Amino acid sequence: MAIKTPGQYVESLNDGRITYANGEKIGDIINNNNSALKAGLRFSAFEYEICANPEFRDLMIIEDEKGEPYHFVLRPPTSSEDLLRRRSIVQRLARMCCGMPGGAHWVGIDALHAVTAVSRQMDTQLGTSYGKYVEAFREECKKKDLGLCGGMTDVKGDRSRRPSGQKAHKDFYIRIVDESKSGITVRGALAHITFAPYTNEVIVLPCRAMKEEDKEYAVAFAAPLNSKGITSILPRPELAEEGNYFDYPLTARQYTADAMIIFDDVFIPKERVFMKGEWRFAGPAAYMFGNFHRLSGDGRKIVDLENMIGSALLIAEYNGLTKYGHIQDKLSELIYYAETSEALGRAAALDCVTDPETGFLYPNPMISNLAKYTFANNWHWAMKTAQDIAGGLVVTMPSSKDYHNPELKPVFDKYLQAKEGVETEDRIRILNLIRDMSLPVEAVGTIHGEGSLMAQRLSFLATVDRKRYESAAKRTAGIKDDSPHPAYNGLPELSEIDHILEKIQ
């Protein structure tokens, strides 16, 4: 057991997998002409470089009982401190990489924790043996230092119909098409699978609650991404010019390669199967994944908010606008937005929940959803505010080639200077950052990453402590409450409180 070097990790991905990008089949995931793919590959391997750095190794790496090192995030959390450490790892990597952590131990870890929790529930309630398969897979991940991606977003087809009720065909959701003593065969397609080309394995789990007629779709498993029958198709990149960090400070560095993955009758050995038709546990698996992924998602998204709010503060300063009341008001609202999102993210870890049946610990579902909803629902407003402060040069700024042209640079330095003492180049760089953050990859990704806004609203209703609210209203309205919420149980009668208040002069 050992932690891979960046080179060893990259080489482990050259495994004969089938990948398509821009209409071309990528025969070699390492040596190819796709600049976006190569940028993302370097980006993912960066985590392994950091693990070798003594300054960060103690944060990211721990040892098992035999003294063998492995990535801390592979261990199931047992305390709020573990959840905060997970969040800290995501944030530290995201701050190093301008807003996105490396992909080897990100979404897939959240999927691993989800199948851990649900396998224990199934074993306890149904007498299954999925837990031992999950733990054996975890040990394999630790031993081989595998990179994982999470696959729980089926392509869905007609969303007004259930998985089993689709009309065009039956494969809009991953499903079991055959079963034997040695394993299962699955078919279907996933979408938006972040970092898929840069990881070794995908953990697939249901994306929604199921009914009995959907049981062939209630499936969870792990599969190598070079398995026979798996094809990954990469999205169109935002990257316009490789290595041009002046014009594209974010997109020239990052390509998360949120792939579509096709499963064309892929065989999954039984020891890699973590759910097989237990339809009542499909919804809990999806929700548990959301609990963990929203914690890691808000951890990295705070760095995006830091970039955005920092850009707004700087461009207001550079443009000489900080003394104006309406600008101060906008900046204050942006700060409120970012700091509230951060506080909610930390609270989800601090106020964690323990499953009384299995003892498994996970982030507070209500607060995790509040954190994600807060940063996602306000993103477009915040981006609009930053753009408003910045001005039209966000979209009309000439390129770096123009700026660095010896004939034109003096012209830019003269006419694009704003506040005295501010370098023109610094102003241009901030404007370019605001432009890069305005692209669809950030805007749409913020809304739908870690679950859509509707998913959060549904979770609010599903996880709300309804009794506490009802007990409060009944007490104040004078309605008899035979079984009040613990927060309202044992309080003096309201008439007694009124009597005490009346005696106070």
NUNUFI-504066 format. One line per field, with one value per residue (C-alpha): x, y, z; residue in three letters; residue number from 1. Coordinates in nm, 3 decimals, padded with zeros to 5 digits, always signed. Layout:
// NUNUFI-504066
x = X;...
y = Y;...
z = Z;...
rest = Ala;...
nr = NUM;...
This chain:
// NUNUFI-504066
x = +00.000;+00.141;+00.036;+00.093;+00.316;+00.156;+00.326;+00.208;-00.147;-00.152;-00.004;-00.275;-00.534;-00.373;-00.569;-00.737;-01.058;-01.283;-01.317;-01.454;-01.396;-01.493;-01.599;-01.268;-01.186;-00.906;-00.683;-00.435;-00.570;-00.222;-00.064;-00.318;-00.384;-00.685;-00.558;-00.858;-00.823;-00.453;-00.521;-00.774;-00.537;-00.263;-00.521;-00.631;-00.278;-00.187;-00.345;-00.077;+00.195;+00.041;+00.023;+00.401;+00.446;+00.521;+00.324;-00.001;+00.058;-00.061;-00.393;-00.452;-00.289;-00.333;-00.204;-00.388;-00.321;-00.020;+00.133;+00.041;-00.053;-00.380;-00.597;-00.789;-01.108;-01.140;-01.212;-01.580;-01.630;-01.680;-01.705;-01.779;-01.401;-01.371;-01.634;-01.462;-01.130;-01.288;-01.425;-01.087;-00.912;-01.158;-01.121;-00.742;-00.713;-00.974;-00.788;-00.468;-00.640;-00.856;-01.185;-01.187;-01.025;-00.853;-01.087;-00.930;-01.085;-01.384;-01.729;-01.641;-01.567;-01.917;-02.058;-01.844;-01.976;-02.333;-02.308;-02.135;-02.428;-02.702;-02.531;-02.522;-02.891;-02.979;-02.765;-02.932;-03.289;-03.279;-02.993;-02.796;-02.417;-02.347;-02.145;-01.861;-01.838;-01.825;-01.550;-01.352;-01.377;-01.265;-00.958;-00.882;-00.906;-00.663;-00.423;-00.413;-00.466;-00.755;-00.919;-01.300;-01.581;-01.946;-02.218;-02.571;-02.719;-02.910;-03.008;-03.376;-03.561;-03.921;-03.906;-04.281;-04.243;-04.086;-03.777;-03.989;-04.254;-04.042;-04.188;-03.900;-03.685;-03.601;-03.243;-03.278;-03.178;-02.905;-03.073;-03.001;-03.057;-02.917;-02.813;-02.610;-02.439;-02.121;-02.270;-02.504;-02.508;-02.616;-02.720;-02.801;-02.635;-02.518;-02.467;-02.251;-02.001;-01.731;-01.366;-01.464;-01.164;-00.924;-01.035;-00.991;-01.337;-01.696;-01.934;-02.289;-02.593;-02.963;-03.046;-03.401;-03.655;-03.800;-04.119;-04.142;-04.201;-03.866;-03.663;-03.442;-03.319;-03.242;-02.876;-02.544;-02.199;-01.838;-01.676;-01.337;-01.375;-01.194;-01.456;-01.584;-01.898;-01.818;-01.774;-01.713;-01.808;-01.664;-01.846;-01.746;-01.479;-01.486;-01.109;-01.032;-00.654;-00.427;-00.197;-00.346;-00.403;-00.420;-00.743;-00.878;-00.756;-01.005;-01.095;-00.738;-00.659;-00.972;-01.156;-01.366;-01.470;-01.826;-01.872;-02.163;-02.092;-02.260;-02.302;-02.360;-02.423;-02.141;-02.075;-02.033;-01.889;-02.105;-01.835;-01.865;-02.247;-02.375;-02.751;-02.949;-03.322;-03.377;-03.596;-03.692;-03.328;-03.282;-03.410;-03.201;-02.891;-02.956;-03.026;-02.717;-02.500;-02.651;-02.569;-02.201;-02.168;-02.330;-02.081;-01.784;-01.959;-02.017;-01.658;-01.519;-01.791;-01.693;-01.366;-01.564;-01.749;-01.418;-01.302;-01.625;-01.652;-01.279;-01.314;-01.607;-01.417;-01.106;-01.280;-01.480;-01.149;-00.975;-01.264;-01.271;-01.623;-01.582;-01.710;-02.052;-02.337;-02.501;-02.168;-02.107;-02.455;-02.393;-02.058;-02.215;-02.482;-02.217;-02.020;-02.337;-02.401;-02.053;-02.019;-02.367;-02.285;-01.960;-02.128;-02.398;-02.142;-01.947;-02.266;-02.366;-02.047;-02.062;-02.428;-02.384;-02.627;-02.569;-02.792;-02.929;-02.962;-02.610;-02.408;-02.300;-02.230;-02.316;-02.361;-02.682;-02.918;-03.121;-02.819;-02.628;-02.920;-02.951;-02.584;-02.608;-02.935;-02.798;-02.490;-02.664;-02.988;-02.801;-02.520;-02.678;-02.775;-02.423;-02.263;-02.493;-02.386;-02.015;-02.071;-02.266;-01.983;-01.720;-01.875;-01.892;-01.521;-01.590;-01.712;-01.535;-01.180;-00.931;-00.722;-00.389;-00.226;-00.344;-00.243;+00.107;+00.156;+00.441;+00.256;-00.071;+00.038;+00.112;-00.234;-00.400;-00.193;-00.302;-00.671;-00.765;-00.607;-00.866;-00.785;-00.446;-00.190;-00.362;-00.175;-00.377;-00.274;-00.413;-00.746;-00.757;-00.676;-00.966;-01.202;-01.091;-01.153;-01.509;-01.565;-01.434;-01.659;-01.957;-01.935;-02.205;-01.970;-01.978;-02.337;-02.513;-02.271;-02.348;-02.722;-02.714;-02.394;-02.467;-02.836;-03.081;-03.254;-03.576;-03.388;-03.294;-03.649;-03.784;-03.521;-03.629;-03.979;-03.849;-03.610;-03.782;-03.847;-04.215;-04.321;-04.105;-04.275;-04.621;-04.558;-04.451;-04.763;-04.997;-04.846;-04.875;-05.224;-05.355;-05.418;-05.388;-05.076;-05.077;-04.728;-04.523;-04.178;-03.896;-03.802;-04.152;-04.205;-04.184;-04.233;-04.464;-04.818;-04.863;-05.127;-04.866;-04.620;-04.891;-04.963;-04.596;-04.573;-04.880;-04.719;-04.406;-04.425
y = +00.000;+00.337;+00.679;+00.717;+00.985;+01.219;+01.026;+00.689;+00.817;+00.955;+00.632;+00.428;+00.599;+00.477;+00.152;+00.111;+00.289;+00.421;+00.800;+01.042;+01.418;+01.664;+01.376;+01.194;+00.870;+00.926;+00.623;+00.741;+00.937;+01.077;+01.145;+01.320;+01.657;+01.753;+02.054;+02.067;+01.699;+01.743;+02.050;+01.855;+01.560;+01.782;+01.941;+01.607;+01.476;+01.791;+01.642;+01.373;+01.636;+01.804;+01.475;+01.449;+01.796;+01.772;+02.092;+01.928;+01.556;+01.547;+01.698;+01.461;+01.131;+00.895;+00.546;+00.223;-00.003;-00.152;+00.190;+00.192;+00.536;+00.609;+00.909;+01.028;+01.082;+00.708;+00.649;+00.668;+00.974;+00.912;+01.269;+01.628;+01.680;+01.423;+01.605;+01.939;+01.786;+01.653;+01.999;+02.156;+01.925;+02.023;+02.393;+02.383;+02.214;+02.448;+02.755;+02.623;+02.560;+02.875;+02.714;+02.343;+02.060;+01.771;+01.503;+01.178;+01.193;+01.421;+01.312;+00.943;+00.968;+01.104;+00.808;+00.567;+00.710;+00.686;+00.317;+00.256;+00.401;+00.236;-00.104;-00.107;-00.019;-00.298;-00.550;-00.455;-00.456;-00.722;-00.951;-00.884;-00.889;-00.575;-00.415;-00.665;-00.595;-00.220;-00.261;-00.494;-00.235;+00.037;-00.169;-00.212;+00.166;+00.218;-00.052;+00.053;+00.426;+00.438;+00.756;+00.750;+00.934;+00.924;+00.821;+00.895;+01.123;+00.910;+01.074;+01.023;+01.057;+01.175;+01.316;+01.292;+00.912;+00.675;+00.471;+00.168;+00.375;+00.522;+00.475;+00.523;+00.252;+00.115;+00.239;+00.603;+00.488;+00.236;-00.103;-00.469;-00.661;-00.998;-01.175;-01.483;-01.636;-01.450;-01.102;-00.874;-00.710;-00.345;-00.110;+00.263;+00.604;+00.863;+01.236;+01.509;+01.267;+01.500;+01.402;+01.068;+01.051;+01.125;+00.848;+00.473;+00.365;+00.488;+00.418;+00.406;+00.449;+00.536;+00.900;+00.893;+00.705;+00.395;+00.189;-00.188;-00.175;+00.007;-00.253;-00.344;+00.020;-00.001;-00.086;+00.031;-00.093;-00.003;-00.055;+00.024;+00.286;+00.061;-00.215;-00.374;-00.190;+00.146;+00.451;+00.806;+01.107;+01.439;+01.774;+02.073;+02.259;+02.627;+02.640;+02.880;+02.897;+02.659;+02.828;+03.177;+03.258;+03.633;+03.619;+03.298;+03.275;+02.997;+02.809;+02.780;+02.586;+02.380;+02.116;+01.891;+01.682;+01.617;+01.315;+01.114;+00.749;+00.475;+00.130;-00.117;-00.451;-00.414;-00.712;-00.632;-00.909;-00.981;-00.853;-00.512;-00.500;-00.289;-00.290;-00.525;-00.460;-00.334;-00.054;+00.090;+00.188;+00.368;+00.698;+00.680;+00.611;+00.920;+01.136;+01.010;+01.091;+01.440;+01.486;+01.422;+01.582;+01.905;+01.925;+01.887;+02.100;+02.396;+02.362;+02.417;+02.665;+02.902;+02.950;+03.054;+03.304;+03.432;+03.485;+03.662;+03.886;+03.959;+04.063;+04.291;+04.452;+04.505;+04.636;+04.879;+05.002;+05.011;+05.202;+05.455;+05.365;+05.262;+05.589;+05.564;+05.439;+05.215;+05.040;+04.992;+04.845;+04.597;+04.493;+04.443;+04.217;+04.011;+03.968;+03.862;+03.603;+03.451;+03.449;+03.298;+03.020;+02.945;+02.945;+02.703;+02.470;+02.448;+02.408;+02.102;+01.931;+02.056;+01.959;+01.616;+01.325;+00.967;+00.693;+00.522;+00.190;+00.156;+00.420;+00.577;+00.949;+01.201;+01.578;+01.740;+01.700;+02.014;+02.239;+02.082;+02.160;+02.511;+02.573;+02.447;+02.630;+02.956;+02.969;+02.826;+03.026;+03.355;+03.295;+03.471;+03.772;+03.793;+03.758;+04.031;+04.254;+04.199;+04.266;+04.581;+04.717;+04.617;+04.781;+04.696;+04.631;+04.282;+04.189;+04.441;+04.410;+04.340;+04.027;+03.984;+03.973;+04.329;+04.442;+04.299;+04.434;+04.689;+04.938;+04.912;+04.862;+05.235;+05.313;+05.070;+05.189;+05.544;+05.502;+05.202;+05.342;+05.415;+05.508;+05.668;+05.422;+05.117;+04.936;+04.910;+04.548;+04.463;+04.620;+04.418;+04.097;+04.143;+04.224;+03.907;+03.703;+03.839;+03.751;+03.397;+03.348;+03.459;+03.160;+02.889;+02.630;+02.829;+02.955;+02.632;+02.418;+02.616;+02.561;+02.191;+02.068;+01.873;+01.859;+02.105;+02.381;+02.179;+01.889;+02.116;+02.249;+01.893;+01.805;+02.095;+01.945;+01.590;+01.666;+01.954;+01.910;+01.981;+01.905;+02.185;+02.444;+02.307;+02.299;+02.663;+02.771;+02.565;+02.708;+03.068;+03.021;+02.847;+02.507;+02.200;+01.996;+01.648;+01.557;+01.875;+01.882;+01.841;+02.206;+02.301;+02.019;+02.099;+02.473;+02.662;+02.701;+03.018;+03.137;+03.108;+03.315;+03.576;+03.588;+03.646;+03.918;+04.093;+04.119;+04.285;+04.663
z = +00.000;-00.102;-00.223;-00.595;-00.740;-00.997;-01.276;-01.144;-01.113;-01.468;-01.603;-01.425;-01.646;-01.967;-01.944;-02.282;-02.185;-02.464;-02.461;-02.720;-02.736;-03.011;-03.234;-03.206;-03.029;-02.778;-02.801;-02.539;-02.244;-02.175;-02.514;-02.734;-02.895;-02.683;-02.486;-02.252;-02.164;-02.092;-01.877;-01.670;-01.639;-01.495;-01.270;-01.124;-01.080;-00.885;-00.572;-00.569;-00.584;-00.280;-00.089;-00.116;+00.033;+00.409;+00.469;+00.353;+00.393;+00.755;+00.645;+00.356;+00.449;+00.746;+00.828;+00.894;+01.192;+01.008;+00.946;+00.576;+00.436;+00.257;+00.177;+00.483;+00.284;+00.218;+00.587;+00.692;+00.913;+01.285;+01.418;+01.323;+01.324;+01.045;+00.839;+00.897;+00.795;+00.475;+00.406;+00.484;+00.234;-00.038;+00.041;+00.061;-00.279;-00.427;-00.304;-00.455;-00.790;-00.814;-00.719;-00.805;-00.608;-00.781;-00.904;-00.784;-00.436;-00.469;-00.597;-00.585;-00.214;-00.153;-00.348;-00.144;+00.183;+00.051;-00.039;+00.295;+00.487;+00.280;+00.265;+00.644;+00.656;+00.413;+00.600;+00.929;+00.800;+00.529;+00.632;+00.312;+00.289;+00.088;+00.366;+00.335;-00.039;+00.021;+00.281;+00.053;-00.222;+00.020;+00.108;-00.263;-00.310;-00.022;-00.138;-00.504;-00.439;-00.683;-00.803;-00.790;-00.963;-00.861;-01.106;-00.993;-01.262;-01.510;-01.840;-01.731;-02.066;-02.015;-01.665;-01.622;-01.624;-01.377;-01.472;-01.555;-01.736;-02.015;-02.364;-02.610;-02.447;-02.102;-02.072;-01.964;-01.614;-01.535;-01.495;-01.444;-01.769;-01.662;-01.344;-01.264;-00.963;-01.050;-01.098;-01.291;-01.632;-01.654;-01.931;-01.950;-01.951;-01.701;-01.757;-01.599;-01.440;-01.313;-01.366;-01.525;-01.763;-01.477;-01.240;-01.222;-01.111;-01.111;-00.823;-00.958;-00.736;-00.789;-00.850;-00.711;-00.503;-00.668;-00.652;-00.672;-01.049;-01.076;-00.887;-01.185;-01.167;-00.794;-00.842;-00.700;-00.795;-00.871;-01.212;-01.367;-01.639;-01.884;-01.843;-02.160;-02.268;-02.101;-02.325;-02.199;-02.413;-02.298;-02.306;-02.516;-02.316;-02.232;-02.284;-02.569;-02.560;-02.372;-02.121;-02.168;-01.801;-01.870;-02.070;-01.913;-01.552;-01.471;-01.787;-01.914;-01.596;-01.536;-01.735;-01.516;-01.818;-01.692;-01.915;-02.042;-01.964;-02.168;-02.014;-02.297;-02.123;-01.872;-01.646;-01.275;-01.053;-00.747;-00.510;-00.676;-00.641;-00.349;-00.425;-00.645;-00.658;-00.302;-00.433;-00.093;-00.039;-00.373;-00.235;+00.084;-00.129;-00.342;-00.038;+00.146;-00.153;-00.153;+00.216;+00.156;-00.185;-00.072;+00.213;-00.022;-00.286;-00.057;+00.063;-00.285;-00.391;-00.113;-00.303;-00.612;-00.393;-00.258;-00.616;-00.708;-00.402;-00.414;-00.778;-00.695;-00.406;-00.619;-00.929;-00.716;-00.573;-00.911;-01.069;-00.785;-00.673;-00.309;-00.159;-00.324;-00.109;-00.369;-00.436;-00.064;-00.031;-00.315;-00.172;+00.172;+00.023;-00.157;+00.166;+00.348;+00.076;+00.093;+00.471;+00.520;+00.273;+00.458;+00.799;+00.682;+00.529;+00.853;+01.055;+00.850;+00.967;+01.326;+01.376;+01.216;+01.249;+01.359;+01.221;+01.536;+01.352;+01.211;+01.395;+01.065;+01.089;+00.815;+00.762;+00.882;+00.582;+00.643;+00.689;+00.397;+00.171;+00.314;+00.237;-00.119;-00.187;-00.050;-00.271;-00.580;-00.568;-00.528;-00.780;-01.078;-00.868;-00.725;-01.067;-01.200;-00.910;-00.979;-01.351;-01.271;-01.057;-01.313;-01.620;-01.991;-02.032;-01.896;-02.246;-02.472;-02.340;-02.622;-02.592;-02.419;-02.763;-02.819;-02.474;-02.505;-02.857;-02.814;-03.035;-02.840;-02.480;-02.421;-02.558;-02.318;-02.025;-02.095;-02.173;-01.958;-01.644;-01.376;-01.016;-00.966;-00.836;-00.984;-01.259;-01.580;-01.618;-01.273;-01.367;-01.690;-01.507;-01.265;-01.551;-01.726;-01.412;-01.386;-01.752;-01.700;-01.398;-01.608;-01.845;-01.847;-01.698;-01.372;-01.386;-01.484;-01.286;-00.971;-01.011;-01.092;-00.926;-00.606;-00.705;-00.859;-00.665;-00.664;-00.506;-00.216;-00.177;-00.167;+00.091;+00.309;+00.327;+00.368;+00.655;+00.837;+01.209;+01.147;+01.502;+01.643;+01.423;+01.495;+01.870;+01.861;+01.675;+01.894;+02.213;+02.098;+01.949;+02.261;+02.096;+02.315;+02.233;+02.388;+02.260;+02.215;+02.059;+02.317;+02.268;+02.394;+02.641;+03.011;+02.968;+03.204;+03.077;+02.876;+03.124;+03.400;+03.192;+03.135;+03.509;+03.589;+03.327;+03.463;+03.809;+03.671;+03.711
rest = Met;Ala;Ile;Lys;Thr;Pro;Gly;Gln;Tyr;Val;Glu;Ser;Leu;Asn;Asp;Gly;Arg;Ile;Thr;Tyr;Ala;Asn;Gly;Glu;Lys;Ile;Gly;Asp;Ile;Ile;Asn;Asn;Asn;Asn;Ser;Ala;Leu;Lys;Ala;Gly;Leu;Arg;Phe;Ser;Ala;Phe;Glu;Tyr;Glu;Ile;Cys;Ala;Asn;Pro;Glu;Phe;Arg;Asp;Leu;Met;Ile;Ile;Glu;Asp;Glu;Lys;Gly;Glu;Pro;Tyr;His;Phe;Val;Leu;Arg;Pro;Pro;Thr;Ser;Ser;Glu;Asp;Leu;Leu;Arg;Arg;Arg;Ser;Ile;Val;Gln;Arg;Leu;Ala;Arg;Met;Cys;Cys;Gly;Met;Pro;Gly;Gly;Ala;His;Trp;Val;Gly;Ile;Asp;Ala;Leu;His;Ala;Val;Thr;Ala;Val;Ser;Arg;Gln;Met;Asp;Thr;Gln;Leu;Gly;Thr;Ser;Tyr;Gly;Lys;Tyr;Val;Glu;Ala;Phe;Arg;Glu;Glu;Cys;Lys;Lys;Lys;Asp;Leu;Gly;Leu;Cys;Gly;Gly;Met;Thr;Asp;Val;Lys;Gly;Asp;Arg;Ser;Arg;Arg;Pro;Ser;Gly;Gln;Lys;Ala;His;Lys;Asp;Phe;Tyr;Ile;Arg;Ile;Val;Asp;Glu;Ser;Lys;Ser;Gly;Ile;Thr;Val;Arg;Gly;Ala;Leu;Ala;His;Ile;Thr;Phe;Ala;Pro;Tyr;Thr;Asn;Glu;Val;Ile;Val;Leu;Pro;Cys;Arg;Ala;Met;Lys;Glu;Glu;Asp;Lys;Glu;Tyr;Ala;Val;Ala;Phe;Ala;Ala;Pro;Leu;Asn;Ser;Lys;Gly;Ile;Thr;Ser;Ile;Leu;Pro;Arg;Pro;Glu;Leu;Ala;Glu;Glu;Gly;Asn;Tyr;Phe;Asp;Tyr;Pro;Leu;Thr;Ala;Arg;Gln;Tyr;Thr;Ala;Asp;Ala;Met;Ile;Ile;Phe;Asp;Asp;Val;Phe;Ile;Pro;Lys;Glu;Arg;Val;Phe;Met;Lys;Gly;Glu;Trp;Arg;Phe;Ala;Gly;Pro;Ala;Ala;Tyr;Met;Phe;Gly;Asn;Phe;His;Arg;Leu;Ser;Gly;Asp;Gly;Arg;Lys;Ile;Val;Asp;Leu;Glu;Asn;Met;Ile;Gly;Ser;Ala;Leu;Leu;Ile;Ala;Glu;Tyr;Asn;Gly;Leu;Thr;Lys;Tyr;Gly;His;Ile;Gln;Asp;Lys;Leu;Ser;Glu;Leu;Ile;Tyr;Tyr;Ala;Glu;Thr;Ser;Glu;Ala;Leu;Gly;Arg;Ala;Ala;Ala;Leu;Asp;Cys;Val;Thr;Asp;Pro;Glu;Thr;Gly;Phe;Leu;Tyr;Pro;Asn;Pro;Met;Ile;Ser;Asn;Leu;Ala;Lys;Tyr;Thr;Phe;Ala;Asn;Asn;Trp;His;Trp;Ala;Met;Lys;Thr;Ala;Gln;Asp;Ile;Ala;Gly;Gly;Leu;Val;Val;Thr;Met;Pro;Ser;Ser;Lys;Asp;Tyr;His;Asn;Pro;Glu;Leu;Lys;Pro;Val;Phe;Asp;Lys;Tyr;Leu;Gln;Ala;Lys;Glu;Gly;Val;Glu;Thr;Glu;Asp;Arg;Ile;Arg;Ile;Leu;Asn;Leu;Ile;Arg;Asp;Met;Ser;Leu;Pro;Val;Glu;Ala;Val;Gly;Thr;Ile;His;Gly;Glu;Gly;Ser;Leu;Met;Ala;Gln;Arg;Leu;Ser;Phe;Leu;Ala;Thr;Val;Asp;Arg;Lys;Arg;Tyr;Glu;Ser;Ala;Ala;Lys;Arg;Thr;Ala;Gly;Ile;Lys;Asp;Asp;Ser;Pro;His;Pro;Ala;Tyr;Asn;Gly;Leu;Pro;Glu;Leu;Ser;Glu;Ile;Asp;His;Ile;Leu;Glu;Lys;Ile;Gln
nr = 1;2;3;4;5;6;7;8;9;10;11;12;13;14;15;16;17;18;19;20;21;22;23;24;25;26;27;28;29;30;31;32;33;34;35;36;37;38;39;40;41;42;43;44;45;46;47;48;49;50;51;52;53;54;55;56;57;58;59;60;61;62;63;64;65;66;67;68;69;70;71;72;73;74;75;76;77;78;79;80;81;82;83;84;85;86;87;88;89;90;91;92;93;94;95;96;97;98;99;100;101;102;103;104;105;106;107;108;109;110;111;112;113;114;115;116;117;118;119;120;121;122;123;124;125;126;127;128;129;130;131;132;133;134;135;136;137;138;139;140;141;142;143;144;145;146;147;148;149;150;151;152;153;154;155;156;157;158;159;160;161;162;163;164;165;166;167;168;169;170;171;172;173;174;175;176;177;178;179;180;181;182;183;184;185;186;187;188;189;190;191;192;193;194;195;196;197;198;199;200;201;202;203;204;205;206;207;208;209;210;211;212;213;214;215;216;217;218;219;220;221;222;223;224;225;226;227;228;229;230;231;232;233;234;235;236;237;238;239;240;241;242;243;244;245;246;247;248;249;250;251;252;253;254;255;256;257;258;259;260;261;262;263;264;265;266;267;268;269;270;271;272;273;274;275;276;277;278;279;280;281;282;283;284;285;286;287;288;289;290;291;292;293;294;295;296;297;298;299;300;301;302;303;304;305;306;307;308;309;310;311;312;313;314;315;316;317;318;319;320;321;322;323;324;325;326;327;328;329;330;331;332;333;334;335;336;337;338;339;340;341;342;343;344;345;346;347;348;349;350;351;352;353;354;355;356;357;358;359;360;361;362;363;364;365;366;367;368;369;370;371;372;373;374;375;376;377;378;379;380;381;382;383;384;385;386;387;388;389;390;391;392;393;394;395;396;397;398;399;400;401;402;403;404;405;406;407;408;409;410;411;412;413;414;415;416;417;418;419;420;421;422;423;424;425;426;427;428;429;430;431;432;433;434;435;436;437;438;439;440;441;442;443;444;445;446;447;448;449;450;451;452;453;454;455;456;457;458;459;460;461;462;463;464;465;466;467;468;469;470;471;472;473;474;475;476;477;478;479;480;481;482;483;484;485;486;487;488;489;490;491;492;493;494;495;496;497;498;499;500;501;502;503;504;505
